[in-house]
Amino acid sequence: MSAVPQARGFSRGSLEKNPLLGQWLGLELPDVICLRVGKVEFGQGIGTALAQIAAEELDVDPGRIRLDPIRTGLSPDEGVTSGSLSIQHSGEAVRLVCATLRELAIAAFCRRHGVAPASVAIEDGRLRSTATDAVASYWDLQLDEALAQGISATATPKQAAHYNTVGRSLPRRDLAGKLSGRPCFIQDLVLPAMLHGRVVRMPNRSATLVEVDTDAFARRFPDVVVARDGSFLGVLAQREEVAVAAAAALAALCRWDLPASLPDSADLAGFLRSAPSQPQLVERKEGPAAPASLRLQAEYSRPYIAHASIGPSCALAHWRDGDLEVWSHSQGIYNLKADIEVYLRREHPQQDPARVVVHHAEGAGCYGHNPADDVAFDAVLLARFAAGRPVRVLWSRADELSCGPCGPAHLVALVAQLDAAGRVSDWQHTVWANGYTSRPGRNEPGNLSFLGASQIDRPFLAPVSLDPPMSAGGGSDRNAVPLYDFPRLEVVTNRLLAMPIRTSALRALGGYANVWAIESFMDELAHASGQDPVAFRLAHLADPRARAVIARAIEAAPWWHDRNGDAEGTGRGLAFARYKNTGAWCAVAVRVLAERAVRVLDISIGADVGLAINPDGVANQLEGGAIQSCSWTLKEAVAFSREQITTRSWADYPILSFSEAPSVRVSLVERPGEPALGAGEASQGPTAAAIGNAVFDALGIRIRQLPITPERILAVASAADPQPA
């Protein structure tokens, strides 16, 4: 198999591009340490955790750590906040930076007072020595020259046994404002004299604007500016409600060429198998062959899934006197800036890239590559027509659901053989899916993934999504290699070379569908060979940390063994994975009730994230991932015809409601001496498979196609010769 192109722009660490202390820390404010990071907050609590790490290494009260606003040119470039890697990458950088500053401060104190370093202790930023009565703080020691240095080769971060701040569940820094309703999201941002912009689009990325009756529009909205560049069409108005009404009226006056370019939604598996694709061998293990006592094969699939963020994507842009400022909730503002510059170099070569600034402003929820970058580019395009005034652009719910990047449809074919002892002797895993990223900065040079960039008069080539390299966790192949001890296996992915429906990164990437398939199939193999599903897994797992989280998930679930009082249709299921096979270990046990629909009653999560910086924050991430996975697994699917995506509202795209949320218990296996691992995506795949396994336990019906809806269950149950669907 030939080499497969993979996405660009992934960094293994945060200090490579930002090696100086002053890029991370500032002491310009009295009694305050300014911490500058490039990993952005979007509800995961990363700001709180990084502040805890800094406070720990510097021996200061966490309240003295101020997180500076994140913007290009002032904040360290840490790439994209994704992959559950912020604690590993940014956290490790902050730890080393702060350990270096602590060492330099002690050295400065010792030079000033003639004492030995071993005699010096730091308490809340004040340095004292047992050899003198002198006291000096970080702010007294004139450390400006020290901040110009790089990481010290001799600086040693603290040992876990001496932690006071790390490992404590400190309150989230960002929650008080959110819970009290203070303006804190980009959707709340107001700039002086700003205009409101809206974009008119058809939910088919291949559509072309043939004509628009601007004369009729002008008679109705004489004060609204129409902005058109090829098939990119938008409006600018003084008031937001006017912009909304004007965009709707303008859409009714448009004639589009709308090709039937989308696949047959009734045969997604057929499309995925038949579309042009590029195969890649992910892993092959060639152990000794054994006679097969049982051979089983199955296919598992998931549909296209929308991000479905509650807050629609928003951005602001301001062209003024040669300066271009953008406010965005992008997860990678430096990559966003770089791709905006690609557009500027071609269309506005007079624009100085050094005068382009992107500010990060938190968005109301994000689960991957949602339309945050698209709307930022929309704002840049519309601001050209704003005569020097700033422009705020907010996507509609219809655009959010039908035009934003989707999580790819994903098909997995599995074949396994058991030997005479009932153990897996051979395993084959084959994937068909689009690539899992088309974020800014990760495509071929010159390509632009912004939706608007493919619609302007001289369109940029819209890239077909690529997969991240395995060094970054992979994409469609993420978690495709089982963690189990199989003597023979082969894993192959087929990345589609056509992308009729726009796809990119969605939480857990291919790990969700691959774990759903692997863990459902492990359950099938156990039942087909008459073995207990949990015992069957443990028989194939030598990894003690894997075994520990499985045990923890079951131990923390009193309902796992106690079936007294179960209503008819109650079932239990378990699944396990180590995220990306390099991240957090996570096992999920669920209890469901299958009546008119499947309802998840209880979830018990056992997880090992190594050192938990903020245990409550870790639990929140795991719980949130599991609840979102319930929604994906039971409800969510993007609907479309051959001409357009028809998912346009919450009525078209139901998500799990508050009343349907299960009881969730998270139990961490504490390992403070181990490196910290990210938790944000670890529970996604195991929850899906645990639900599927619980449905089988409740009904004796195996559902292999997501979502697990009542209609799908009834179709299998009513078949004359029931086969899993």
N, C-alpha and C positions, 0 to 999 in steps of 0.2 A: 504494500500500500504506500502511496506517495505521501510526502510530508503535507500536513494540513496547515494552512495559514491560521494564525491565532491572533487574538487581540493584542494590541500594543499598549505601552504606557503603564505597565504594572511595576511597582517598586517593592522590594522586599523589606525596606525599612524606611524610617523617617529621618535619620541623621545623615544619609548620603547627600541629600540636596541642601541640608540645613545644618552644617557642622559647628556653627558658632553659638556660644551661650547666649549672646545678645539677641539672636534670632528667636529665642524661646522665653527669655526672662528679662524683666526690667525692674529697676529699683528707684524709679524717678518719683514715685509717690511715697510720702512719709508712712512708715509702718505698714506698707502694702507691697506685696510682690506681684507684679503683673506677669501673668502666665500667657504666653502666646502659643497657640496650637493651630494646626490646620485641619484637624478632624472636627467635623461640624455636628452640632446638636440637632437631632430631628425626633426627639422624644425618647431616645434610648438611654439618656442619663449620662452620656460620656463626659460632659463637662464636670459633673460632680466627681466621677471616678478619677479623672486626670488631676483635678484639684487635690483630691485625697493623696494621690501619689506624690505630688509636689510638696504638699504640707508634711508628709511623712519624712521625705528625704531631707528637707530643710529644717525640720524640727520647729515648725511654726503652727499656730492655730489655723485650722482650715479657713477660718473667716478672713485671714490676712491674704489669702490667695484670690486675686481678681483675674478673671478670664477676660482678656482683651477681645473686642470685636474682631471677627475674622474677615479679612479683605486681602486681595492680591497686593503684593508689594510690601506689606507690613507683617503679614502672618507667614509662618513657615509653609512651604509647599509640601504637603503630605499626600498629594495625589487625591484619590477618591475615598470618601468615608464609606466603605463597603466591605463585604466579606467577613464580617464579625472579627475584623483585625485591628480595630482601633486600640484596644488595650494592649495587644501584642506589639504593634508598631509604635503608636504614639506614646503609649504608657511606658514602654521600655526606653524610648528617647527621653521622655520627661524624667524618668528615674535617673538616668545617667547624667543628664544635664544638671539636675538639682544636686546629685551627689558630688559632681565636680565643683559647683558653686560652694557647697558646704566645705569641701576640702580647701578651696582657695580662701574662703573667709577665715577658716581656722589658721591657715598659714599667715594671713595678714595680721590677725590678732596676735599670733605668737611673735611675729617680727616687731610689732608695736610694743609689746609688753615683756619680751624676753622670756617667754615661758615655753614649755614643751607641749607639743600637740596632744600628748596623752593626758595632759592635765585639764584640757578644755572640754567643757560641756555646753550644749546649746539648749536653751529653753525658750520657746516662743520667739525665736529669732534673736535672742540675747545671748552673747557668748560670755562665759565666765571661766576662770581658772582657779583651781585649788591653790595655786602658787601666788595669787595676787588678789586684791580686792577690786581690781579694775573690771568694768563691764563695758561691752561695746555691742552694738547691733549690726545686722547686715547693712543697715542704712548709714551707720557711722563710719564704716570701714573704707569708704571711697573705692568701690569695686568696679568702677567703670572700665578700667583697663582689663580687669579679669573677665568682664562680659565680652570683650573682643576676642577672647581665646576660644579654642576648641575643647573637645572633651579630653579630660585628663586620663592618661593611661593608668594612673595609680588610684583614681577615685573608686571607692568601693561602696556600692549601695548597701543599705542596711540588710541585715539578716531578718528573716520573718519573725524570729523569736523576740526581736526588739520593736516590733511594730506597735504603735499606739493608735494610729489613724486608719491605716490600711487594714481591711478586714472588719471594719465597723459599718453598720448600716446607717450612715449619715443621711439626713433628709436631702432629697433632690433639690438642687439649687433653682431649677427652672419651674417647679410646680406651684409655688405660692402665687406667682403672678397669673398663671394659667387658671388655677382654681378660683381665684378672686375676680377673674374676668378682665384683668388689666390688658391693654394692647401689648401683645408680645409676638405676634406672628407677622409674616410679610404681608398677609392679607389685611393687616391693620395699619400698614405703613402709609402715611400721607406726606407728600412733598408739597411745598408751596407752589401754587398755580398749576398743579398737575392736571393733565387731561386724562380721560378714561378711554381706553381702547378696547375694541372687541374685533375678533377675526371671524370671517365667514368661511366655513369649510364644509366639504362633503366628506362623509366617513368612508372614503375609499382613497388610499394614497396614490392611486393611478388616475384619479379624476383630473380633468382639464376644464378650466373656465373658458367657455366659448364666447359668451357675451353677457353684459349686464346693463340694464337700462338705468344709467346714472341720471338721465334727465328727469325721469319720473321720480326717482329717489330725491333729487334736489328740490323738487316742488314740495315734497312732504317734509323734508328735513334740511331746510336751507342753511342752518348753522352748523351742520355736521360735516366734517371733512371725510371724504372717501379716499382711502389709500390703496392703490393697486400697483402691483408689480408682477406682471404675468398672471398666474393663477392665484397668487397671494392677494387676498382682498380683506380690507378691514375698515373700521370707522374710528373717528376720534370725536369725542363730545365733551362738553363742559361738565356734564353730570352723568353719573354712572347709569341711572335708569334710562336716560336718553340714549346712551351708547347701546344698551341692551335692546331697546325697541328698534333703534336704527339698524343694528346688525340683523335682527329678525326680518325687518322690512326689506333690507338689501338682499338677503338670501332668497326672498320670494321673487326677486327681479332678475335672478341669475339663470343662465342656461349652461348646463354642464355636460361634458362628454364623460359618461360613466361606464367604463368597460366592465364586462362580466369577468373580472380577473381573480375573483376569490374562489377558493375551493368549494367542493360540495360538503356542506356542514354535516350531512347525513353519513358521509364516508370519510371521516378524517384519517382513519388508519390507512385507507386506500391512498389518499393523497400523500401521506407521509412516506409510504413505501414507494410510490411511483415518481415522486418529484425528483429532479436531478439532485444528487447528493454526493458528498465526498466521504468515503469511509476512512476510518482511522483505527488502528489496533491500539487499544488503551493499555491492555495488559494480557499476558499469556503466561500460564504456569503449566508446565508439562511434567506432571508426576506420573507414577506408574498407573497403568490402566487396570481396572478391576471389573470383574463380571458384574453386570447390573441386575439387581433384584427388582428394581422399580425404575421406570423412566417416566418423567412428567414434563409437560411443556404447557406454557400459558403465555398470553399477551395481556399487558396492562397499559392503559392509556389515560391521559388527562387531556382536557380541552385547552384552548386558549383561555387565559385568566387575566382579568383587568386588575390594575393596582387598587382601584376603588377607594382612594383616600377620601376621607370625609371633607377635607378642605380642598377645593379645586386649586390647581396650580396658578401661581401668580408671579409677576415680575414687574419691575419698574426700570425705565431707561431714560437717560437725559443726555442729549447731544447739546454741547454748549461751548462755543469759542474754541473748537478743536479738541475739547475733552469729551469723552464718552464714559459715563458712569452707569453701571448696571447693578441692580439689587436683585438677588436671586436666592432661592432655597435649594440650589443645586448641591449635590453631594461632592462635586469636584470643581470649585470655582476657578482654579488655575487651568484645568482642561477646558472649561467653558470659555475662559478668556482667550486661550490659544485658538479655539475654533472660531470664535468671533473674529479674531485677527485674520484667519484664512479668508473669510468673507471680505473683510476690509481691504486686504491687500489686492484683491481682484476688483472689487467694486468701488472702493474709496481709497486709492493708493496714496492720497495726500494725508490721510489720517495717520498720525504718529502712534504706533502700538504702545509706546511708553505712556501715552495719555489715556489709555483704556484701563479702567479700574472696575473690578467686580467685588461687590460687598456681599457677604453671606447674611441672610436674614432667615430665621427659622420658619419653616413651613409647618402647616398643621397636619403632620403625619407623612411618612414616606416609607416605601417598602422596596426600594430599588430604583431603577431608571424610569421614574414616572415623567410626566411632561414638564418638569421644572426647567430643564434646559431648553425645551421647545418654546415655552412661553417667554423665556428670557430673550431668545432670538426674535420672537414676535415683537417684543417691546422695542428691540433695537431697530427693526424694520419700520415700525409705526412711528417711532420717535423722529425719523427723518422728515416726516410730514408735519411735525408739531411746532415748527418755527421757534425752536429753542426752549420750548416748555417740556418739563418731564412728563412721561406717559406711564400710566399704570394699566396693565393688561391682566385680566382675569379670565381663565378659560371657563366655558359653560360646563355644566354637568354632562351634557350630551357629548361635547368635545372630549372631555376627560375620559369618558367611557369608550368612545368610539374611535378617537384619533390618537390617543396616547399609545406608547409601546405596551404590548401585551407580554405576559409570560408565555413562552412557546407551547404549542401543542406538542405532546411528548408520547412516543410509543416505545414500549419495552417488550421484547420477546425473550423469554427465558426457557431454557431447557436444562434439566438436571437428572442425574442418575444416582440411585442409592446402591450401596454394596450390600453384601449379605448381612452385615452387622447393622444395617439401617443408617449408615452414615453417607453423606454426600461424597461421591467419588468423582463426579465431573459436573461442571457448571458452565453454562454459556449464557452471556448477557449481551443483547444487541439493542442499540438505541437508534431511533430515527427522530430528529428534531431540528428546528432551526438553531442557530447559534444563540448564545445567551447574553450577548452584550453588543450594543451599538452606541455606547456612551460617547460623548465628546472626548477627543484625544486618543481614542483606542482604535480608530479605523485607519485605512490606508491613507497616506498623506494626500491632501487635496479633497478628499471626500468629506461631506458634512452630513451628520445624522439628524440635524434639526429638521423638523417637518417643513417649516417655512422655506428652508434652503432648497428643497426639491420642487418648490412651487413658484419661485420667482421667475422673471422673464428669461434669464440665463441660468437655468437650474443647475445646482450642483448634483453630482451623482449621489443618490441615496444608497448607502452601503447595505449589503446583506449582512446580517448579524454574524459575528464571529464568536468563537468560544475563548474564554480566558485560558492561558496555559495552565497546566497541572501544577506548576510552581505557585500559582495563585488560587489553587483549589479546583480548577477546571470549570466547565460550563455544562454542556449536555452530558458530559461524562462525570460530573461531580457525584461522588458516592456510588458510582456504578461498579466499582470494585468492592466486593463484599469484604467485611472485616473478619469473616469466619475463616477457619482453618480448613480450606478445601485443597485437596492434593492436586487437582487439575481444574483449570478455569481458563476462559477466554472472554474478554470484554471488547466489544467493537462498537464504535459510534458512527453514525452516518449524519453528517451535518448538511442540512438542506442548502442548496445553492440558489433556490428561489424563495422569495419572501413576500407572498401576496398579502399577508397580514403582518403588520409591523411588529417585530419582537425585540426584546432586550431583557436586561436583568430584572428579575422579580425575586423577592426574598427566597433565599436558599438555592436559587438557580435550579440546575437539574437534580440537586440533592433531594428535593421534595418527591419528584416522580420516581427516581431510582430507588430511594429507600422504601417508598410505598410499594413498588413492585417486588423488591428483594424480600422485604419482611412479610408481605402477603404470601409470596411463594414459599417462604420457609414454613409458614403456617400450613399451607396446602400440603407440603411434603410431609410434615409431621402427622397430619390427619390421615393422609393416604397410606402411611406406613404404621398407623396405630400407635403413635408416640405422643407424649405430652408436649405441646408446643414450646413451653419454657425449657423443659429438660432437653428437648431436641436442640434448641439454640445453645444451651450451656455445653452440650456435648461437642459442639464445634467451636467453642471459644476458649482459648488459652489465656487471653488478655485479662489479667486480674482486675483492671479498672473497668473493663466492659462487664465482667461478671458482677462487680460490686454495684454498678448502677441498676442493673436488672434486679438484683436482690433488694436494693433500696426502694425502687418503685413499687415492688410488691409488698414489702414490709410496711410501707407507709399507707397502704390501702387496706383498711380493715374489711372492706367489702369484697376483696379479691377472693377469699376462701369462703366467706359467709354468704350463703345464698338464701338464708331464711328470709321470708317476706318478699322475695323477688316476684314482681309481676310477670305474667306471661310476656315473652318477647324481650326479656332482659338478657344481655350477653356481655361477656368480658373479652378483652383482647389486649395483647401486649406487643410492642415492637421496640427495636433498639437500633441505634447507629452511633458512630463517632463522626461528627460533622466534618466533611472533607477528608476523613480518615487521618486528619492531623489536628483537629480542634477538640471541642468539648465532647465528652461521652454523654449520651442521653438515652434513657429508657423511659417509655411512656406506657402506663397501664390505664385502660379506660373501661368504664361501664356504660352501656347504652341501653335505651329502651326503644324497641322498634314497634311502633303502633301505626298510626296513619303516616307518620314520617319517622325517621331515625332521630332520636334526641340523645345527645351525650349528657349523661347525668354527672359522672365523676371522672376526673383525670388525676392520676398520681404520677409525678415526674421525679425520677431519680437522675441526678446529673453530677458530673465531675468536671469542673472548669479550672482545676488546679487551684491557684491562689485566687480567692474571690475578693476583689478590691472592695466592693460594696455588696454584701450578700443579698440585701433586699433588692438592690438594682438588678442583680443576676436573676433572682426569682421573678421579678417583674418581666424581664425579657423572655424568660422561658415560658411563663404563663401567657404573655401576649402572643408569642409564636404559636403556642398550642391552640389558643382560642381562634386565631386567624386560620390555622390549619383546619379546625372544625368547619369554619365557613367555606373554605375552598373545597373540602372533601364532601360536604353535604349539599352545597348550594350553587357554587359559582361556576359559570361558563359564559364566555362571550358568544353571542348569537350573531349570525350573519347570513345574508343571501349571497348569490353569485356576484351581485353588484355592489353591496355595501354592508358594513357592520350595522346591525339593527339594534344592538344594545345602546340605549340612549338615556336611560333614567334608572332610578332605583327600582321601579316597577319591572324593568327588563332585566335587572341584575340584582336580585335579592342577596343580601349578606346576613350573617348571623345577627340576630337582634339581642338586646340586653336580656330580655326575658328567656332567651334560649341559651344563654351562657352557662356552662357547667360549673360545678364546684371544682376548683383546681388546688392541688397541694403540691408544693415543690420541696423536695428534700435534697440538699447538697451533700455530697461526699466530700468532707473537708480535707484538703491537701495543701496547707499553707506553705509547705516547703517546695511545691512544684511551680513551674511557670504559669502565669495567668493565661487563660484561654477565653476567647469570645463566646458569648452565649446566645446572641440575638437570633440565630437561625437554626440552632441545634435541635429544637423540638418539632420543627415543621414536618419533616418526613416521618419520624416515628409516630406522631399523633395520627397522621392519615392512615398508616398501615394498622395501627392499633384499633382504629374505628372500623376499618374493613374486617379485621379479624373478629371483632366483637359482634358485628352484624352476622357473620357466619356462625358464631357461637349461639346467637339468639335465634336465627331463622334457618340455619343449615343451607344458606344461599351465599355463594361466593360472587361478589360484584367486582369485576375487573376494569370497569370503565367509570371514571369519575365524571361528575359528582354522583354520590350514592343517593339518588332521588327515589321517592315513592314509585314513580313511573318505571324507573329502571328495575327496581325490586319486583314490582308486579309483573313486568314483562318476563322476567326469568321464572318467577313462581308459576305463572300461568302457561308456560311452554309445555307442550305435550311430553317432550323429552328434555327436561331442564338442563341447560348448559350455562356455565358462568358467563356473564356478559360484562 
